[in-house]
């Protein structure tokens, strides 16, 4: 599950970075010059991790081998 942090807890540099994101810019976050994350604005309709929790059911045999006739269709 994603961690949520309030803006006021992040400090001035992050607040400034988020202002840029709100204006449509992408902000890269680096550790010793190596990019480790990218901040981008959430667009309407973006997927939200955990949005389908409790709404999707996966069958017990979801990873069972496919029947031979179905496998044959992949080999055409």
C-alpha positions in Angstrom: 0.0 0.0 0.0 1.2 3.5 -0.8 2.5 5.7 2.0 0.8 9.1 2.4 2.7 12.1 3.8 1.3 15.5 4.4 3.0 18.4 2.5 3.7 20.4 5.7 5.8 17.5 7.0 8.1 17.5 4.0 9.9 20.8 4.3 10.4 23.8 2.0 12.4 22.1 -0.8 9.8 19.4 -1.3 7.0 22.0 -1.1 8.7 24.0 -3.9 9.1 20.8 -5.9 5.4 20.0 -5.5 4.5 23.5 -6.6 6.4 22.8 -9.9 4.5 19.5 -10.2 1.2 21.4 -9.8 2.3 23.6 -12.7 2.8 20.6 -14.9 6.5 20.0 -14.5 8.1 16.6 -13.7 10.6 16.6 -10.8 13.3 14.0 -10.5 14.6 13.2 -7.0 18.2 12.1 -6.9 20.5 10.5 -4.4 24.1 11.5 -5.0 23.3 12.4 -8.5 21.4 9.2 -9.3 17.7 9.5 -10.0 15.6 7.4 -7.7 12.1 8.8 -8.1 10.0 11.1 -10.3 7.2 13.3 -9.0 4.4 13.8 -11.5 0.9 15.2 -11.1 -1.9 12.7 -10.7 -4.2 12.9 -13.7 -7.9 12.2 -13.5 -8.5 8.5 -14.1 -4.9 7.6 -13.0 -4.8 4.2 -11.4 -4.7 4.2 -7.6 -2.9 1.4 -5.9 -5.4 -0.6 -3.9 -8.5 0.8 -5.6 -9.9 -2.6 -6.2 -9.1 -4.1 -2.8 -12.1 -6.3 -1.8 -13.7 -5.9 -5.2 -11.6 -8.5 -7.2 -11.6 -12.2 -6.6 -8.9 -14.5 -7.9 -9.8 -18.1 -8.4 -7.8 -20.7 -6.4 -6.7 -22.3 -9.7 -5.8 -19.1 -11.6 -2.3 -20.5 -12.3 -3.3 -24.0 -13.2 -2.0 -25.3 -16.5 -4.2 -24.5 -19.5 -6.0 -27.3 -21.4 -4.2 -28.7 -24.4 -6.7 -27.2 -26.9 -6.2 -23.7 -25.4 -2.4 -24.1 -25.5 -2.7 -25.1 -29.2 -4.3 -21.8 -30.0 -1.2 -19.9 -28.9 1.0 -22.0 -31.2 -0.9 -21.1 -34.4 
